C-alpha cells in the first residue's frame, strides 16, 4: 500500500502545471494587386453557366445576362445574373483588408468588422478559388485576394427588420 501512494505522489510531481494562455497574434494579411482584382483568371461563373445552356442546334443565342432555369413547371422561366460583384464600396474595403490565408480567420474578421461598421449581422462565405451562390441581399460584395474569394452580404430580410426597428 505504501508503494501505491509513493507512485501516485511521484506521478503527480512529474506532470507540469498548465501555462498561462498566450494572446493570439494578429493574422497575416494576404498580398494582392489591383490588377488581380480587376482581371480575374479563368472563366467567370456567368461564362460557365451560359455556355453550358447553349443548345448546339438552336439559332437563338443565350444572353450573357440571362440563364434558363431548369424547371418542370415552366421551361421559359429566367433569372437575371448580376455582373456587378459589389454594391457597397465600404464593404469592399473591409473585405480587401480582412482576407487572410486562413479561410476561417477571414470569415471571422470580415463578419466582425462589417457588423461593427454597419451595426447589423453580415453573412460571410469564403473559399479557395471561385464558387457560386444565390442570395437576396441589400448590401453585398465579393472580393478575391491571393486565390481566396470571400462574399459578404446582409440579407434583404435583416435589412427590413433593421429598417422597422429604426422607425420605432
C-alpha positions as CSV (number, residue, x, y, z in Angstrom):
1,X,0.0,0.0,0.0
2,X,2.9,2.4,0.7
3,X,4.2,1.6,-2.8
4,X,1.0,2.8,-4.5
5,X,0.9,6.0,-2.6
6,X,4.5,6.7,-3.4
7,X,3.9,6.0,-7.1
8,X,0.8,8.2,-7.2
9,X,2.7,11.0,-5.5
10,X,5.7,10.8,-7.9
11,X,3.4,10.8,-10.9
12,X,1.7,13.9,-9.7
13,X,5.0,15.7,-9.3
14,X,6.1,14.9,-12.9
15,X,3.0,16.5,-14.6
16,X,3.8,20.2,-15.3
17,X,1.2,22.8,-14.4
18,X,-0.5,24.5,-17.3
19,X,1.0,27.7,-18.6
20,X,-0.9,30.9,-18.7
21,X,-2.7,31.3,-22.1
22,X,-0.8,33.5,-24.6
23,X,-2.6,36.1,-26.6
24,X,-3.2,35.3,-30.3
25,X,-1.0,37.2,-32.9
26,X,-2.7,39.4,-35.4
27,X,-3.4,37.3,-38.5
28,X,-1.2,37.9,-41.5
29,X,-2.7,39.8,-44.4
30,X,-2.8,38.3,-47.9
31,X,-0.9,40.3,-50.5
32,X,-2.8,41.3,-53.6
33,X,-2.7,43.6,-56.6
34,X,-5.5,45.7,-58.0
35,X,-4.8,44.1,-61.4
36,X,-5.7,40.7,-60.0
37,X,-9.0,42.1,-58.6
38,X,-9.9,43.8,-61.9
39,X,-8.7,41.0,-64.2
40,X,-9.6,37.6,-62.6
41,X,-8.1,34.5,-64.1
42,X,-10.2,31.8,-65.8
43,X,-13.8,31.9,-66.9
44,X,-16.4,33.6,-64.8
45,X,-19.4,31.7,-63.4
46,X,-21.6,33.6,-65.9
47,X,-19.4,32.2,-68.8
48,X,-19.6,28.6,-67.5
49,X,-23.4,28.7,-66.8
50,X,-24.2,30.4,-70.1
51,X,-22.0,28.1,-72.2
52,X,-23.5,25.0,-70.5
53,X,-27.0,26.0,-71.5
54,X,-26.4,26.8,-75.2
55,X,-28.1,24.3,-77.4
56,X,-26.0,23.3,-80.4
57,X,-29.0,23.0,-82.8
58,X,-30.5,26.3,-81.7
59,X,-30.3,29.5,-83.8
60,X,-31.2,31.6,-80.8
61,X,-28.2,32.7,-78.7
62,X,-28.4,32.7,-75.0
63,X,-28.0,36.2,-73.5
64,X,-24.9,36.6,-71.2
65,X,-27.1,38.3,-68.7
66,X,-29.8,35.6,-68.5
67,X,-29.7,31.9,-67.8
68,X,-32.6,29.5,-68.3
69,X,-33.6,27.8,-65.1
70,X,-34.5,24.1,-65.3
71,X,-38.0,23.7,-64.0
72,X,-40.7,21.1,-64.6
73,X,-43.5,23.8,-64.3
74,X,-42.0,26.4,-66.6
75,X,-39.3,26.0,-69.2
76,X,-39.2,29.7,-70.0
77,X,-38.5,31.0,-66.5
78,X,-35.3,33.1,-66.4
79,X,-33.2,34.6,-63.7
80,X,-31.1,37.7,-64.1
81,X,-27.4,37.3,-63.3
82,X,-25.8,40.4,-61.8
83,X,-22.4,41.1,-63.3
84,X,-21.5,43.6,-60.5
85,X,-19.8,41.8,-57.7
86,X,-20.1,44.6,-55.2
87,X,-22.7,47.3,-54.5
88,X,-21.0,48.8,-51.4
89,X,-17.6,50.5,-51.5
90,X,-17.1,50.4,-47.7
91,X,-17.9,46.7,-47.6
92,X,-15.4,46.1,-50.5
93,X,-12.7,47.8,-48.5
94,X,-13.5,45.7,-45.4
95,X,-13.1,42.5,-47.5
96,X,-9.8,43.6,-49.1
97,X,-8.3,44.5,-45.7
98,X,-9.6,41.4,-44.0
99,X,-8.8,38.4,-46.3
100,X,-6.0,36.3,-44.8
101,X,-4.5,32.9,-45.9
102,X,-6.9,31.2,-43.4
103,X,-10.5,30.9,-44.5
104,X,-12.0,30.7,-41.0
105,X,-10.0,33.7,-39.8
106,X,-11.0,35.7,-42.9
107,X,-14.7,34.9,-42.3
108,X,-14.5,35.9,-38.6
109,X,-12.6,39.2,-39.2
110,X,-14.9,40.2,-42.1
111,X,-18.0,39.4,-40.1
112,X,-16.8,41.3,-37.0
113,X,-15.7,44.4,-38.9
114,X,-18.8,44.6,-41.1
115,X,-21.1,44.1,-38.0
116,X,-19.2,46.8,-36.2
117,X,-19.3,49.3,-39.1
118,X,-22.9,48.7,-40.1
119,X,-24.5,47.7,-36.7
120,X,-26.1,44.6,-38.2
121,X,-25.1,41.0,-38.9
122,X,-23.4,40.1,-42.2
123,X,-23.2,36.6,-43.5
124,X,-19.8,35.6,-44.9
125,X,-18.7,32.8,-47.3
126,X,-15.0,32.2,-48.1
127,X,-13.4,29.6,-50.3
128,X,-10.2,28.9,-52.3
129,X,-10.9,29.8,-55.9
130,X,-14.4,30.7,-57.2
131,X,-17.8,29.5,-56.1
132,X,-21.4,30.1,-57.0
133,X,-24.2,31.3,-54.8
134,X,-27.8,32.6,-54.8
135,X,-28.7,35.2,-52.2
136,X,-31.2,38.0,-51.9
137,X,-29.3,40.9,-50.3
138,X,-29.4,44.6,-49.8
139,X,-25.7,45.0,-49.3
140,X,-23.2,42.5,-50.9
141,X,-19.6,42.3,-52.1
142,X,-17.4,39.6,-53.5
143,X,-13.6,40.0,-53.4
144,X,-10.8,37.7,-54.4
145,X,-7.3,38.2,-52.9
146,X,-4.4,35.8,-53.3
147,X,-6.7,33.0,-54.6
148,X,-9.2,33.3,-51.7
149,X,-12.7,34.5,-52.6
150,X,-14.9,35.9,-49.9
151,X,-18.5,37.0,-50.3
152,X,-20.2,39.1,-47.6
153,X,-23.8,40.1,-47.6
154,X,-26.6,41.5,-45.5
155,X,-29.8,39.6,-46.4
156,X,-32.8,41.6,-47.5
157,X,-34.9,40.2,-44.6
158,X,-32.4,41.5,-42.0
159,X,-32.5,44.9,-43.7
160,X,-36.3,45.1,-43.4
161,X,-36.1,44.2,-39.7
162,X,-33.4,46.9,-39.1
163,X,-35.5,49.5,-41.0
164,X,-38.5,48.6,-39.0
165,X,-36.5,48.9,-35.7
166,X,-35.3,52.4,-36.8
167,X,-38.9,53.5,-37.4
168,X,-40.0,52.6,-33.9
